[in-house]
Amino acid sequence: MACDLWLVPLVDVLCHSPDNPFAEEIAVFDSVLSASGLPTVPVYAYMPGLSGDVAPVAGFDYEALHFLRRAYLLQVCGLPVEPVGELGGDYEQLLEMFEATAQQSHLVWHYDHAGAYVPVDFPAPLTTDELLEGGGPLGSSYGLLRELEFVAPSIGIDPANPPAAPLPPDRPTSLEEPAAPVPHDGSPFARERHVWLGLHAAAVRSLAQGSMIILS
């Protein structure tokens, strides 16, 4: 199943518009962040080169996202990261055995079909009943980027000099349709690398441009 990553610029022309389609979500995020003693979702003044346009930044397959999450859990738990042909019971066992560790991860502890990352730095994903009824745990773009840089070497990526990110989808994809095929790069971690590059591009642009990442 296909997963799209979208960047939502947190600029006043969008966030202060009465037609802002993300107003309710941002209000919930602000409430949860404030209750945790954190800054609210930042809103930036318009500047040339930025607009309120929401645009896709990456796309990949949900299953491939779980392959990357598996690699991260193995790495952070001090276990060898070895490629596998398909996700089996070992991934579910990882999640069960190291649930407390998984719950601290912005990469792992996040709905794979909805939810958001905001450019606010906090150590672990935020989870409340209100969030779980909507898009799921709220992640930090800072935390996501740190975890991507941590897992990168184990799947053959130099986080200081990563390959170019794949092109974003040329149109919105639906949940039911298959994702675009993963380009084979000669690595046994091709799926993990493809997702890493998309998430990395989203996290970097989220922090550089002041954008929110939305999964759909």
Stockholm file with secondary structure:
# STOCKHOLM 1.0

chainA/1-216         MACDLWLVPLVDVLCHSPDNPFAEEIAVFDSVLSASGLPTVPVYAYMPGLSGDVAPVAGFDYEALHFLRRAYLLQVCGLPVEPVGELGGDYEQLLEMFEATAQQSHLVWHYDHAGAYVPVDFPAPLTTDELLEGGGPLGSSYGLLRELEFVAPSIGIDPANPPAAPLPPDRPTSLEEPAAPVPHDGSPFARERHVWLGLHAAAVRSLAQGSMIILS
#=GR chainA/1-216 SS CEEEEEEEECBHHHHTSTTCTTHHHHHHHHHHHHHTTCCCCCCBCCCTTCCSCCEEEEEEEHHHHHHHHHHHHHHHTTCCCCCCSSCCHHHHHHHHHTHHHHTTCTTTSSCSSSCEEESCCCSSCBCCHHHHHTTCSEEEHHHHHHHHHHHGGGGTCCTTSCCCCCCCCSSCCCSSSCCCCCCCCSCTTHHHHHHHHHHHHHHHHHHHHTEEEEEC
#=GC SS_cons         CEEEEEEEECBHHHHTSTTCTTHHHHHHHHHHHHHTTCCCCCCBCCCTTCCSCCEEEEEEEHHHHHHHHHHHHHHHTTCCCCCCSSCCHHHHHHHHHTHHHHTTCTTTSSCSSSCEEESCCCSSCBCCHHHHHTTCSEEEHHHHHHHHHHHGGGGTCCTTSCCCCCCCCSSCCCSSSCCCCCCCCSCTTHHHHHHHHHHHHHHHHHHHHTEEEEEC
//
